[in-house]
Amino acid sequence: MTVARARSADRRHPAKSAPRRAPAKRRPSTIDRAVEQLPVSRDTLRRTGNWLLGGGVCAALIAGLIVMGVPQMIGLMIAEGIGNAGFRVRTVQVLNRHQIDSKVIHDIADRQAGQPMPLVDLEGIRSELMKLGWIADARVSRRLPDTLVVDVIERMPTAIWQYQHRLALIDKDGVVIGPVDDRAMPDLPVVVGPGANRRATELAALMATAPTLKPLVTAASWQGNRRWDVIFQSGEKLMLPEGDDEAIKALAFFAQEDRRAGLLGKGLVSIDMRDPTRVVARMSREPGSKIEAPLAPELNARSVT
C-alpha cells in the first residue's frame, strides 16, 4: 500500500524538466550594419520602399497605356472636338511673296485643309517649303480660328550660272534658285564653269572695285578653280591673274587704261594679265570688226593706244 501512494504522488507532482537554453543571438549582417549607420529609421525606409514599388507599378501601367496608344487616341479625340467647334484650316494666307509662284506654296499648305488646328503639322509644311529654291526661310503659324499663315523670305538672285549647257539663277551665296529660260534672260551677270556659282560673291566684290567696268561686263568664267576670265559686252575677254589682291590690281590697271585710251570696242580679242609683270593683247583682223579669232601677234598692253 505504501508503494501505491508513492506512485500517485509522482503523478500529482511531475518532476521538473531541465531549463531550455536561450537561442543564440544572430550576428548582424553587413547590410544591417550599413542600414544602422543611415540617419533614417527602418520604418521610414520600409515606407519609402513601398512608395517606390507603387511608383514602379504605376510607371509600368502608364508605359503599357502608351504602347497601346491610349494617350494618342485621347489626344485625337480632343483635337477632333476642337475642330468640330470650328477650329479647322479653311484659309491659307501667304505673306512677303514676290518672285515665287504662290500656287507652289498653296499646293504645300493646302494639304492641311480641313485639319483640326491642333493637328496641323507646322514643321512639316516648313520643311517642304525649305526644299524650294526661292525660299531662304519660312515661318508657318496658326491664326485662330481657321487660318494658316505662311510667311516666306525669298532669295535674291544676283547672277546666272552657266554649267553643262544649263542656265540657273543663283543668289549671293551661290545657292541655285531655279532654271532660267534662255529666251527671257534676266539682266544679270553670267558666271560660267564648275564651282563658279560658289564664287559669285567673290566676283561681285571684285567688280565693285572697278565701277566703270562693272556695267560693261556680260559674263565671267571661273578658270581652273583659281582665277577669272571677264567677258565684256563688246566681246573682249580679260584674263585676270590668280589671287584676290593680284586680280584687283590687274582690274584697276585695265580700268585706268580703258579710261585713258578706250581699249574696249577697239578690236581687241583678249587681254592677258595672268603674268603680273606684263600684259599681252590679241587683236582682230580690223579694229572695230566682229571678233572671230586671235590673229594679231602678242602686244604689250602698255603700248596699246
Backbone as CSV, one residue per row, in Angstrom:
resi,resn,N_x,N_y,N_z,CA_x,CA_y,CA_z,C_x,C_y,C_z
1,MET,0.838,-1.189,0.000,0.000,0.000,0.000,0.865,1.227,0.000
2,THR,1.931,1.143,0.594,2.850,2.278,0.639,3.358,2.595,-0.751
3,VAL,3.610,1.605,-1.513,4.123,1.798,-2.883,3.116,2.502,-3.765
4,ALA,1.875,2.171,-3.650,0.822,2.787,-4.476,0.711,4.263,-4.211
5,ARG,0.828,4.665,-2.929,0.743,6.105,-2.646,1.904,6.877,-3.264
6,ALA,2.994,6.220,-3.246,4.166,6.907,-3.815,3.983,7.161,-5.298
7,ARG,3.437,6.173,-6.042,3.223,6.393,-7.494,2.203,7.474,-7.742
8,SER,1.136,7.457,-6.835,0.121,8.500,-7.008,0.714,9.859,-6.765
9,ALA,1.569,9.941,-5.820,2.216,11.229,-5.541,3.086,11.658,-6.700
10,ASP,3.712,10.690,-7.342,4.567,11.040,-8.508,3.736,11.614,-9.630
11,ARG,2.515,11.084,-9.841,1.689,11.607,-10.932,1.200,13.004,-10.624
12,ARG,0.937,13.291,-9.320,0.446,14.626,-8.984,1.545,15.664,-9.043
13,HIS,2.738,15.285,-8.815,3.854,16.270,-8.828,4.945,15.771,-9.769
14,PRO,4.762,15.999,-11.085,5.799,15.513,-12.025,7.114,16.221,-11.792
15,ALA,8.155,15.527,-12.174,9.491,16.109,-11.983,9.709,17.271,-12.941
16,LYS,10.346,18.327,-12.452,10.638,19.499,-13.298,11.654,19.147,-14.377
17,SER,11.296,19.616,-15.673,12.236,19.362,-16.785,13.417,20.317,-16.713
18,ALA,14.443,19.976,-17.412,15.656,20.809,-17.410,15.388,22.137,-18.113
19,PRO,15.881,23.212,-17.611,15.621,24.549,-18.251,16.139,24.601,-19.698
20,ARG,15.274,25.286,-20.593,15.676,25.411,-22.012,16.821,26.405,-22.158
21,ARG,17.630,26.121,-23.189,18.776,27.012,-23.462,18.305,28.170,-24.341
22,ALA,18.696,29.361,-24.012,18.300,30.562,-24.793,18.906,30.483,-26.200
23,PRO,18.092,30.855,-27.263,18.639,30.810,-28.645,19.821,31.745,-28.810
24,ALA,20.742,31.286,-29.603,21.938,32.113,-29.835,21.561,33.400,-30.558
25,LYS,22.105,34.482,-30.136,21.817,35.791,-30.748,22.467,35.873,-32.123
26,ARG,21.592,36.246,-33.148,22.111,36.312,-34.532,23.011,37.532,-34.706
27,ARG,24.124,37.289,-35.304,25.058,38.396,-35.544,24.534,39.262,-36.701
28,PRO,24.529,40.577,-36.566,24.021,41.445,-37.659,24.885,41.311,-38.921
29,SER,24.184,41.300,-40.065,24.905,41.197,-41.346,25.509,42.549,-41.724
30,THR,26.294,42.520,-42.802,26.918,43.761,-43.282,25.863,44.779,-43.699
31,ILE,24.774,44.283,-44.342,23.711,45.195,-44.788,23.025,45.827,-43.586
32,ASP,22.767,44.965,-42.531,22.131,45.509,-41.337,22.989,46.593,-40.702
33,ARG,24.277,46.317,-40.620,25.164,47.329,-40.030,25.166,48.603,-40.846
34,ALA,25.098,48.482,-42.229,25.073,49.681,-43.079,23.788,50.461,-42.884
35,VAL,22.661,49.721,-42.739,21.370,50.395,-42.520,21.375,51.148,-41.206
36,GLU,21.996,50.544,-40.166,22.036,51.185,-38.871,22.797,52.506,-38.919
37,GLN,23.735,52.621,-39.857,24.521,53.843,-39.973,23.758,54.983,-40.646
38,LEU,22.658,54.650,-41.350,21.885,55.680,-42.051,21.115,56.527,-41.057
39,PRO,20.986,57.843,-41.363,20.236,58.733,-40.451,18.735,58.618,-40.684
40,VAL,18.243,57.428,-41.023,16.839,57.191,-41.310,16.419,55.912,-40.588
41,SER,15.239,55.950,-40.005,14.766,54.769,-39.294,14.370,53.673,-40.264
42,ARG,14.293,52.437,-39.708,13.900,51.310,-40.546,12.464,51.464,-41.048
43,ASP,11.604,52.033,-40.241,10.217,52.213,-40.673,10.133,53.175,-41.857
44,THR,10.917,54.231,-41.777,10.933,55.193,-42.895,11.426,54.540,-44.172
45,LEU,12.483,53.745,-44.038,12.998,53.046,-45.207,11.956,52.087,-45.768
46,ARG,11.229,51.421,-44.873,10.210,50.480,-45.333,9.095,51.206,-46.091
47,ARG,8.669,52.359,-45.539,7.620,53.121,-46.219,8.113,53.643,-47.573
48,THR,9.359,54.113,-47.593,9.930,54.612,-48.865,9.973,53.509,-49.901
49,GLY,10.357,52.313,-49.477,10.394,51.182,-50.409,9.019,50.873,-50.956
50,ASN,8.004,50.960,-50.074,6.644,50.718,-50.549,6.222,51.752,-51.587
51,TRP,6.572,53.038,-51.355,6.234,54.093,-52.324,6.946,53.844,-53.662
52,LEU,8.223,53.473,-53.588,8.964,53.202,-54.822,8.354,52.043,-55.583
53,LEU,7.963,51.028,-54.863,7.338,49.887,-55.515,6.025,50.309,-56.183
54,GLY,5.227,51.094,-55.448,3.980,51.577,-56.040,4.224,52.459,-57.249
55,GLY,5.238,53.326,-57.144,5.565,54.178,-58.294,5.993,53.379,-59.496
56,GLY,6.779,52.320,-59.268,7.197,51.470,-60.379,6.019,50.801,-61.052
57,VAL,5.055,50.345,-60.229,3.861,49.715,-60.800,3.071,50.715,-61.640
58,CYS,2.920,51.957,-61.119,2.199,52.995,-61.878,2.918,53.319,-63.190
59,ALA,4.256,53.429,-63.125,5.024,53.718,-64.340,4.837,52.612,-65.367
60,ALA,4.814,51.372,-64.892,4.611,50.250,-65.812,3.227,50.320,-66.450
61,LEU,2.220,50.696,-65.661,0.872,50.826,-66.210,0.794,51.928,-67.258
62,ILE,1.429,53.076,-66.948,1.428,54.193,-67.914,2.139,53.798,-69.191
63,ALA,3.287,53.108,-69.052,4.012,52.658,-70.241,3.151,51.725,-71.080
64,GLY,2.424,50.855,-70.417,1.536,49.951,-71.149,0.454,50.703,-71.900
65,LEU,-0.113,51.752,-71.281,-1.133,52.559,-71.947,-0.556,53.275,-73.169
66,ILE,0.679,53.767,-73.011,1.326,54.461,-74.141,1.546,53.501,-75.296
67,VAL,2.004,52.282,-74.972,2.229,51.282,-76.024,0.925,50.971,-76.746
68,MET,-0.151,50.928,-76.016,-1.450,50.644,-76.622,-2.042,51.856,-77.343
69,GLY,-1.370,53.037,-77.222,-1.835,54.217,-77.946,-3.006,54.927,-77.298
70,VAL,-3.245,54.679,-76.019,-4.390,55.311,-75.355,-4.243,56.837,-75.285
71,PRO,-3.065,57.398,-74.857,-2.963,58.859,-74.829,-3.142,59.488,-76.210
72,GLN,-2.586,58.844,-77.257,-2.751,59.386,-78.596,-4.221,59.413,-78.998
73,MET,-4.920,58.352,-78.668,-6.343,58.310,-79.024,-7.124,59.397,-78.299
74,ILE,-6.781,59.614,-77.041,-7.449,60.674,-76.285,-7.135,62.039,-76.904
75,GLY,-5.832,62.230,-77.267,-5.438,63.494,-77.895,-6.167,63.734,-79.207
76,LEU,-6.310,62.686,-80.010,-7.031,62.822,-81.285,-8.499,63.164,-81.054
77,MET,-9.080,62.539,-80.036,-10.481,62.822,-79.738,-10.663,64.275,-79.318
78,ILE,-9.731,64.779,-78.499,-9.813,66.185,-78.072,-9.641,67.114,-79.259
79,ALA,-8.619,66.797,-80.129,-8.368,67.638,-81.302,-9.565,67.653,-82.236
80,GLU,-10.186,66.512,-82.450,-11.368,66.457,-83.309,-12.512,67.268,-82.713
81,GLY,-12.611,67.227,-81.376,-13.639,68.037,-80.728,-13.401,69.518,-80.946
82,ILE,-12.114,69.948,-80.877,-11.779,71.355,-81.137,-12.094,71.708,-82.584
83,GLY,-11.778,70.779,-83.505,-12.087,71.017,-84.918,-13.577,71.144,-85.159
84,ASN,-14.361,70.307,-84.503,-15.810,70.360,-84.668,-16.395,71.656,-84.116
85,ALA,-15.642,72.310,-83.240,-16.091,73.593,-82.703,-15.786,74.747,-83.653
86,GLY,-15.232,74.449,-84.827,-14.955,75.489,-85.815,-13.497,75.814,-86.013
87,PHE,-12.611,75.166,-85.276,-11.180,75.455,-85.371,-10.521,74.469,-86.337
88,ARG,-10.827,74.631,-87.614,-10.234,73.839,-88.682,-9.621,74.767,-89.732
89,VAL,-8.628,74.241,-90.474,-7.974,75.042,-91.513,-8.934,75.231,-92.687
90,ARG,-9.282,76.470,-92.940,-10.149,76.793,-94.076,-9.503,77.802,-95.023
91,THR,-8.488,78.541,-94.516,-7.852,79.597,-95.306,-6.346,79.527,-95.143
92,VAL,-5.619,79.768,-96.244,-4.154,79.869,-96.208,-3.765,81.262,-96.677
93,GLN,-3.004,81.969,-95.845,-2.549,83.316,-96.178,-1.032,83.300,-96.355
94,VAL,-0.564,83.816,-97.502,0.868,83.840,-97.818,1.359,85.279,-97.742
95,LEU,2.437,85.500,-96.979,2.989,86.836,-96.790,4.372,86.948,-97.422
96,ASN,4.687,88.146,-97.929,6.021,88.515,-98.433,6.454,87.683,-99.635
97,ARG,5.508,87.224,-100.437,5.843,86.529,-101.678,5.965,87.547,-102.802
98,HIS,7.071,87.458,-103.562,7.282,88.393,-104.671,7.592,87.656,-105.970
99,GLN,8.541,86.734,-105.931,9.003,86.070,-107.147,8.412,84.667,-107.321
100,ILE,8.380,83.910,-106.259,7.925,82.529,-106.374,6.428,82.484,-106.660
101,ASP,6.027,81.506,-107.427,4.617,81.335,-107.761,3.840,80.960,-106.489
102,SER,2.801,81.738,-106.183,2.019,81.471,-104.975,1.345,80.105,-105.036
103,LYS,1.071,79.620,-106.243,0.426,78.311,-106.368,1.296,77.214,-105.785
104,VAL,2.613,77.358,-105.918,3.535,76.352,-105.385,3.416,76.290,-103.864
105,ILE,3.309,77.450,-103.232,3.177,77.490,-101.774,1.825,76.922,-101.348
106,HIS,0.768,77.313,-102.076,-0.562,76.830,-101.723,-0.670,75.314,-101.896
107,ASP,0.011,74.774,-102.897,-0.052,73.322,-103.104,0.472,72.566,-101.882
108,ILE,1.443,73.168,-101.186,2.005,72.527,-99.987,1.119,72.769,-98.772
109,ALA,0.715,74.023,-98.578,-0.061,74.364,-97.375,-1.477,73.808,-97.431
110,ASP,-2.048,73.726,-98.623,-3.436,73.274,-98.743,-3.623,71.797,-98.398
111,ARG,-2.513,71.066,-98.255,-2.638,69.666,-97.839,-3.202,69.552,-96.421
112,GLN,-3.130,70.653,-95.665,-3.648,70.652,-94.301,-5.090,71.153,-94.228
113,ALA,-5.690,71.434,-95.389,-7.059,71.951,-95.404,-8.006,70.978,-94.716
114,GLY,-8.875,71.517,-93.843,-9.843,70.702,-93.131,-9.316,70.070,-91.859
115,GLN,-8.023,70.161,-91.615,-7.453,69.564,-90.405,-7.834,70.388,-89.179
116,PRO,-8.107,69.739,-88.043,-8.255,70.494,-86.800,-6.970,71.258,-86.503
117,MET,-7.117,72.461,-86.010,-5.941,73.306,-85.783,-4.849,72.643,-84.939
118,PRO,-5.180,71.916,-83.864,-4.103,71.304,-83.072,-3.320,70.231,-83.829
119,LEU,-3.885,69.682,-84.886,-3.222,68.597,-85.613,-2.439,69.078,-86.829
120,VAL,-2.419,70.379,-87.100,-1.692,70.893,-88.257,-0.189,70.699,-88.065
121,ASP,0.471,70.121,-89.050,1.910,69.836,-88.979,2.684,71.062,-89.477
122,LEU,2.921,72.020,-88.584,3.602,73.260,-88.959,5.028,72.992,-89.427
123,GLU,5.756,72.144,-88.712,7.146,71.871,-89.075,7.228,71.114,-90.391
124,GLY,6.256,70.233,-90.636,6.245,69.513,-91.916,6.041,70.449,-93.090
125,ILE,5.142,71.428,-92.940,4.922,72.418,-94.006,6.199,73.206,-94.251
126,ARG,6.844,73.656,-93.168,8.074,74.441,-93.323,9.174,73.623,-94.017
127,SER,9.293,72.362,-93.640,10.318,71.514,-94.263,10.099,71.397,-95.764
128,GLU,8.845,71.266,-96.184,8.547,71.184,-97.616,8.857,72.506,-98.310
129,LEU,8.550,73.618,-97.661,8.822,74.928,-98.265,10.325,75.169,-98.422
130,MET,11.120,74.684,-97.452,12.566,74.917,-97.493,13.249,74.137,-98.613
131,LYS,12.537,73.208,-99.233,13.092,72.487,-100.377,12.996,73.295,-101.665
132,LEU,12.231,74.383,-101.655,12.060,75.213,-102.841,13.241,76.168,-102.970
133,GLY,13.778,76.292,-104.167,14.955,77.117,-104.374,14.756,78.579,-104.024
134,TRP,13.572,79.108,-104.253,13.311,80.515,-103.995,13.229,80.839,-102.508
135,ILE,12.971,79.856,-101.672,12.723,80.112,-100.259,14.021,80.056,-99.462
136,ALA,14.386,81.201,-98.858,15.543,81.229,-97.965,15.141,80.861,-96.549
137,ASP,13.934,81.232,-96.151,13.424,80.876,-94.832,11.904,80.996,-94.863
138,ALA,11.249,80.333,-93.926,9.788,80.358,-93.876,9.334,80.158,-92.442
139,ARG,8.215,80.793,-92.111,7.605,80.623,-90.790,6.127,80.325,-90.998
140,VAL,5.666,79.241,-90.404,4.273,78.814,-90.552,3.611,78.881,-89.179
141,SER,2.444,79.507,-89.107,1.771,79.672,-87.820,0.262,79.558,-87.995
142,ARG,-0.419,79.350,-86.876,-1.877,79.274,-86.856,-2.443,80.637,-86.474
143,ARG,-3.488,81.021,-87.141,-4.236,82.211,-86.742,-5.678,81.769,-86.522
144,LEU,-6.032,81.634,-85.265,-7.360,81.137,-84.927,-8.445,82.112,-85.391
145,PRO,-9.601,81.602,-85.847,-9.986,80.197,-85.656,-9.633,79.247,-86.793
146,ASP,-9.356,79.766,-88.034,-9.310,78.842,-89.170,-8.296,79.198,-90.249
147,THR,-7.259,79.993,-89.912,-6.322,80.469,-90.934,-4.908,79.968,-90.656
148,LEU,-4.271,79.497,-91.719,-2.868,79.094,-91.668,-2.049,80.190,-92.361
149,VAL,-1.065,80.752,-91.662,-0.269,81.870,-92.184,1.121,81.369,-92.558
150,VAL,1.509,81.626,-93.811,2.825,81.231,-94.304,3.595,82.500,-94.651
151,ASP,4.633,82.789,-93.881,5.453,83.984,-94.074,6.807,83.540,-94.624
152,VAL,7.141,83.983,-95.843,8.356,83.491,-96.505,9.373,84.615,-96.683
153,ILE,10.626,84.221,-96.731,11.730,85.113,-97.117,12.342,84.540,-98.383
154,GLU,12.293,85.297,-99.461,12.784,84.804,-100.750,14.260,85.114,-100.932
155,ARG,14.906,84.296,-101.727,16.290,84.560,-102.092,16.332,85.662,-103.152
156,MET,17.409,86.434,-103.122,17.592,87.499,-104.086,18.563,87.027,-105.172
157,PRO,18.099,86.879,-106.427,19.013,86.440,-107.488,20.065,87.511,-107.778
158,THR,21.325,87.085,-107.863,22.414,88.030,-108.129,23.178,87.701,-109.404
159,ALA,23.003,86.495,-109.927,23.746,86.109,-111.136,23.076,84.905,-111.778
160,ILE,23.552,84.588,-112.967,23.110,83.392,-113.684,24.315,82.472,-113.813
161,TRP,24.127,81.230,-113.447,25.207,80.252,-113.519,25.010,79.384,-114.747
162,GLN,26.030,79.366,-115.592,26.003,78.522,-116.783,26.962,77.356,-116.573
163,TYR,26.401,76.146,-116.600,27.211,74.954,-116.376,26.543,73.771,-117.057
164,GLN,27.339,73.008,-117.792,26.851,71.826,-118.520,25.639,72.170,-119.382
165,HIS,25.765,73.275,-120.109,24.753,73.727,-121.062,23.418,74.057,-120.396
166,ARG,23.449,74.347,-119.111,22.231,74.734,-118.407,22.435,76.091,-117.752
167,LEU,21.335,76.837,-117.651,21.357,78.143,-117.009,20.488,78.095,-115.760
168,ALA,21.000,78.671,-114.665,20.256,78.667,-113.405,20.488,79.978,-112.671
169,LEU,19.427,80.494,-112.057,19.554,81.653,-111.187,20.236,81.242,-109.892
170,ILE,21.129,82.088,-109.376,21.780,81.830,-108.093,21.724,83.091,-107.243
171,ASP,21.808,82.898,-105.920,21.850,84.059,-105.036,23.299,84.392,-104.714
172,LYS,23.493,85.320,-103.769,24.847,85.792,-103.462,25.737,84.692,-102.892
173,ASP,25.127,83.661,-102.306,25.905,82.551,-101.746,26.088,81.402,-102.730
174,GLY,25.597,81.572,-103.961,25.742,80.536,-104.966,24.687,79.463,-104.906
175,VAL,23.662,79.643,-104.063,22.580,78.667,-103.978,21.726,78.750,-105.235
176,VAL,21.461,77.595,-105.853,20.665,77.561,-107.078,19.205,77.824,-106.731
177,ILE,18.633,78.857,-107.374,17.233,79.216,-107.130,16.302,78.464,-108.066
178,GLY,16.682,78.399,-109.332,15.830,77.717,-110.296,16.376,77.894,-111.702
179,PRO,15.819,77.174,-112.664,16.296,77.263,-114.054,15.932,78.604,-114.687
180,VAL,16.658,78.930,-115.741,16.433,80.172,-116.485,16.087,79.825,-117.917
181,ASP,15.054,80.462,-118.426,14.682,80.307,-119.828,15.575,81.230,-120.659
182,ASP,16.393,80.647,-121.566,17.316,81.467,-122.345,16.600,82.398,-123.314
183,ARG,15.286,82.225,-123.483,14.521,83.145,-124.332,14.082,84.380,-123.563
184,ALA,14.234,84.358,-122.257,13.865,85.506,-121.429,14.906,85.674,-120.326
185,MET,16.133,85.965,-120.751,17.232,86.077,-119.812,17.089,87.344,-118.965
186,PRO,17.170,87.232,-117.643,17.156,88.434,-116.806,18.468,89.203,-116.965
187,ASP,18.413,90.479,-116.638,19.586,91.336,-116.787,20.509,91.140,-115.585
188,LEU,21.232,90.017,-115.600,22.155,89.674,-114.523,23.451,89.166,-115.125
189,PRO,24.577,89.354,-114.431,25.836,88.794,-114.945,25.796,87.276,-114.961
190,VAL,26.582,86.697,-115.860,26.638,85.244,-116.016,27.985,84.747,-115.502
191,VAL,27.957,83.746,-114.645,29.191,83.090,-114.215,29.209,81.703,-114.836
192,VAL,30.381,81.320,-115.348,30.481,80.113,-116.150,31.510,79.177,-115.532
193,GLY,31.167,77.887,-115.542,32.141,76.874,-115.149,31.804,76.185,-113.845
194,PRO,32.434,75.036,-113.613,32.202,74.292,-112.364,32.681,75.077,-111.155
195,GLY,31.826,75.180,-110.150,32.182,75.913,-108.934,32.033,77.408,-109.037
196,ALA,31.688,77.922,-110.227,31.574,79.376,-110.385,30.442,79.943,-109.546
197,ASN,29.394,79.146,-109.331,28.267,79.648,-108.526,28.682,79.977,-107.097
198,ARG,29.626,79.202,-106.541,30.067,79.449,-105.172,31.023,80.632,-105.077
199,ARG,31.406,81.189,-106.246,32.321,82.334,-106.276,31.616,83.619,-106.680
200,ALA,30.286,83.590,-106.738,29.549,84.763,-107.205,29.778,85.965,-106.295
201,THR,29.795,85.742,-104.982,30.040,86.849,-104.056,31.435,87.414,-104.238
202,GLU,32.389,86.537,-104.439,33.770,86.965,-104.674,33.866,87.802,-105.943
203,LEU,33.179,87.377,-107.004,33.194,88.125,-108.260,32.546,89.493,-108.081
204,ALA,31.430,89.546,-107.369,30.754,90.823,-107.147,31.662,91.797,-106.403
205,ALA,32.388,91.290,-105.394,33.315,92.147,-104.651,34.451,92.630,-105.548
206,LEU,34.916,91.748,-106.430,35.984,92.126,-107.356,35.520,93.226,-108.314
207,MET,34.342,93.050,-108.906,33.859,94.033,-109.876,33.482,95.355,-109.207
208,ALA,33.155,95.314,-107.912,32.832,96.552,-107.202,34.036,97.470,-107.093
209,THR,35.250,96.919,-107.258,36.454,97.743,-107.205,36.689,98.498,-108.511
210,ALA,35.927,98.146,-109.552,36.057,98.835,-110.847,34.665,99.242,-111.317
211,PRO,34.054,100.252,-110.692,32.664,100.609,-111.002,32.452,101.052,-112.446
212,THR,33.485,101.547,-113.136,33.304,101.963,-114.534,33.211,100.766,-115.475
213,LEU,33.794,99.636,-115.074,33.760,98.439,-115.913,32.563,97.539,-115.609
214,LYS,32.087,97.593,-114.371,31.039,96.664,-113.936,29.820,96.652,-114.856
215,PRO,29.273,97.809,-115.305,28.095,97.758,-116.187,28.389,97.172,-117.563
216,LEU,29.669,97.068,-117.921,30.045,96.599,-119.253,30.299,95.102,-119.299
217,VAL,30.253,94.441,-118.133,30.556,93.004,-118.053,29.291,92.208,-118.350
218,THR,29.445,91.231,-119.239,28.304,90.362,-119.554,28.432,88.973,-118.946
219,ALA,29.670,88.533,-118.674,29.868,87.206,-118.095,31.263,87.118,-117.488
220,ALA,31.457,86.099,-116.660,32.771,85.817,-116.083,32.909,84.306,-115.964
221,SER,34.049,83.796,-116.381,34.284,82.351,-116.379,35.342,82.009,-115.335
222,TRP,34.991,81.074,-114.436,35.916,80.652,-113.389,36.822,79.567,-113.957
223,GLN,38.112,79.860,-114.071,39.056,79.004,-114.766,39.924,78.200,-113.791
224,GLY,39.882,76.880,-113.969,40.778,76.012,-113.208,40.622,76.117,-111.706
225,ASN,39.463,76.595,-111.259,39.191,76.752,-109.829,40.212,77.650,-109.144
226,ARG,40.697,78.662,-109.927,41.702,79.528,-109.316,41.673,80.982,-109.788
227,ARG,41.013,81.292,-110.930,41.042,82.673,-111.409,39.861,82.920,-112.344
228,TRP,39.674,84.248,-112.720,38.537,84.651,-113.548,38.965,85.123,-114.933
229,ASP,38.135,84.786,-115.924,38.143,85.461,-117.227,36.884,86.312,-117.289
230,VAL,37.035,87.599,-117.523,35.899,88.516,-117.572,35.589,88.821,-119.033
231,ILE,34.319,88.648,-119.429,33.904,88.892,-120.820,33.024,90.134,-120.858
232,PHE,33.399,91.080,-121.718,32.668,92.341,-121.829,31.616,92.267,-122.927
233,GLN,30.668,93.201,-122.887,29.585,93.218,-123.864,30.104,93.410,-125.287
234,SER,31.214,94.101,-125.422,31.796,94.333,-126.754,32.615,93.153,-127.244
235,GLY,32.710,92.069,-126.443,33.327,90.831,-126.911,34.705,90.532,-126.374
236,GLU,35.373,91.497,-125.754,36.731,91.257,-125.256,36.734,90.336,-124.040
237,LYS,37.812,89.570,-123.930,37.999,88.696,-122.774,39.213,89.161,-121.996
238,LEU,38.994,89.518,-120.737,40.077,89.963,-119.866,40.463,88.805,-118.959
239,MET,41.712,88.344,-119.088,42.204,87.184,-118.339,42.956,87.681,-117.109
240,LEU,42.319,87.557,-115.934,42.882,88.083,-114.695,43.796,87.061,-114.040
241,PRO,44.744,87.519,-113.213,45.662,86.595,-112.538,45.003,85.926,-111.329
242,GLU,45.707,84.954,-110.753,45.236,84.285,-109.547,45.423,85.201,-108.337
243,GLY,44.639,84.929,-107.301,44.769,85.696,-106.057,43.911,86.946,-106.078
244,ASP,43.255,87.215,-104.953,42.358,88.368,-104.878,43.095,89.680,-105.086
245,ASP,44.211,89.851,-104.400,44.937,91.125,-104.489,45.464,91.365,-105.895
246,GLU,46.030,90.316,-106.507,46.565,90.476,-107.855,45.445,90.766,-108.853
247,ALA,44.303,90.092,-108.679,43.176,90.331,-109.589,42.662,91.761,-109.457
248,ILE,42.575,92.271,-108.234,42.109,93.648,-108.023,43.060,94.644,-108.657
249,LYS,44.376,94.438,-108.506,45.360,95.335,-109.107,45.267,95.311,-110.635
250,ALA,45.139,94.102,-111.196,45.056,93.988,-112.656,43.792,94.658,-113.184
251,LEU,42.687,94.471,-112.523,41.436,95.076,-112.968,41.503,96.592,-112.857
252,ALA,42.112,97.095,-111.789,42.255,98.541,-111.626,43.127,99.124,-112.741
253,PHE,44.212,98.431,-113.080,45.083,98.916,-114.162,44.332,98.928,-115.494
254,PHE,43.568,97.866,-115.762,42.828,97.827,-117.021,41.771,98.932,-117.075
255,ALA,41.098,99.179,-115.957,40.107,100.257,-115.919,40.759,101.605,-116.182
256,GLN,41.932,101.786,-115.635,42.656,103.046,-115.844,43.039,103.213,-117.314
257,GLU,43.543,102.143,-117.916,43.951,102.223,-119.317,42.735,102.372,-120.240
258,ASP,41.614,101.774,-119.855,40.416,101.922,-120.677,39.901,103.354,-120.625
259,ARG,39.982,103.996,-119.455,39.581,105.406,-119.368,40.526,106.288,-120.173
260,ARG,41.805,105.936,-120.181,42.785,106.760,-120.875,42.756,106.558,-122.381
261,ALA,42.673,105.286,-122.811,42.817,105.011,-124.250,41.582,104.391,-124.876
262,GLY,40.570,104.058,-124.067,39.368,103.449,-124.646,39.660,102.096,-125.280
263,LEU,40.126,101.145,-124.483,40.527,99.851,-125.026,39.342,99.027,-125.519
264,LEU,38.220,99.127,-124.849,37.068,98.318,-125.216,36.426,98.836,-126.504
265,GLY,36.010,97.895,-127.329,35.372,98.274,-128.590,36.353,98.692,-129.661
266,LYS,37.637,98.389,-129.480,38.657,98.773,-130.457,39.213,97.576,-131.212
267,GLY,38.573,96.441,-131.135,39.020,95.286,-131.904,39.887,94.312,-131.146
268,LEU,40.056,94.510,-129.840,40.826,93.550,-129.056,40.011,92.273,-128.865
269,VAL,40.701,91.140,-129.019,40.048,89.861,-128.783,40.226,89.449,-127.323
270,SER,41.435,89.553,-126.799,41.710,89.156,-125.429,42.815,90.021,-124.858
271,ILE,42.763,90.204,-123.556,43.794,90.921,-122.816,44.256,89.993,-121.711
272,ASP,45.475,89.509,-121.830,46.002,88.503,-120.905,46.832,89.201,-119.836
273,MET,46.321,89.202,-118.601,47.025,89.826,-117.490,47.399,88.800,-116.424
274,ARG,47.512,87.533,-116.826,47.839,86.492,-115.865,49.241,86.633,-115.309
275,ASP,50.157,87.187,-116.087,51.521,87.436,-115.631,51.591,88.855,-115.071
276,PRO,51.844,89.019,-113.779,51.856,90.357,-113.182,52.891,91.286,-113.782
277,THR,53.896,90.755,-114.475,54.973,91.597,-114.995,54.680,92.153,-116.382
278,ARG,53.666,91.619,-117.074,53.372,92.114,-118.413,51.929,91.816,-118.774
279,VAL,51.469,92.545,-119.791,50.113,92.367,-120.303,50.211,92.098,-121.791
280,VAL,49.517,91.061,-122.247,49.553,90.680,-123.654,48.143,90.810,-124.227
281,ALA,48.040,91.487,-125.367,46.733,91.672,-126.005,46.742,91.040,-127.382
282,ARG,45.598,90.518,-127.816,45.419,90.000,-129.163,44.323,90.811,-129.833
283,MET,44.500,91.067,-131.096,43.557,91.905,-131.817,42.917,91.137,-132.965
284,SER,41.739,91.612,-133.400,41.058,91.015,-134.548,41.703,91.524,-135.831
285,ARG,41.169,91.070,-136.989,41.745,91.460,-138.275,41.689,92.968,-138.479
286,GLU,40.551,93.566,-138.136,40.402,95.008,-138.281,39.826,95.571,-136.996
287,PRO,40.378,96.658,-136.491,39.826,97.258,-135.271,38.353,97.591,-135.454
288,GLY,37.581,97.200,-134.461,36.163,97.500,-134.517,35.338,96.453,-135.222
289,SER,35.942,95.517,-135.928,35.192,94.486,-136.632,34.772,93.389,-135.673
290,LYS,33.931,92.482,-136.146,33.460,91.380,-135.315,34.628,90.489,-134.941
291,ILE,34.731,90.176,-133.657,35.830,89.354,-133.177,35.553,87.897,-133.494
292,GLU,36.447,87.276,-134.239,36.257,85.881,-134.603,37.381,84.997,-134.092
293,ALA,38.625,85.454,-134.208,39.753,84.638,-133.768,40.935,85.539,-133.490
294,PRO,41.814,85.141,-132.585,43.005,85.941,-132.295,44.039,85.772,-133.403
295,LEU,44.177,86.798,-134.261,45.075,86.693,-135.407,46.330,87.552,-135.256
296,ALA,46.226,88.611,-134.489,47.362,89.534,-134.385,48.410,88.981,-133.442
297,PRO,49.669,89.395,-133.592,50.722,88.956,-132.672,50.513,89.545,-131.289
298,GLU,51.202,88.978,-130.284,51.108,89.465,-128.932,51.679,90.862,-128.827
299,LEU,50.989,91.716,-128.062,51.418,93.103,-127.877,51.484,93.391,-126.395
300,ASN,52.406,94.249,-126.012,52.427,94.721,-124.644,51.316,95.722,-124.476
301,ALA,50.423,95.492,-123.508,49.253,96.335,-123.358,49.614,97.772,-123.042
302,ARG,50.751,98.004,-122.460,51.134,99.394,-122.139,51.388,100.176,-123.427
303,SER,51.636,99.504,-124.538,51.881,100.217,-125.792,50.613,100.338,-126.628
304,VAL,49.486,99.719,-126.165,48.266,99.786,-126.944,47.620,101.141,-126.738
305,THR,47.249,101.803,-127.809,46.579,103.104,-127.730,45.318,103.091,-128.552
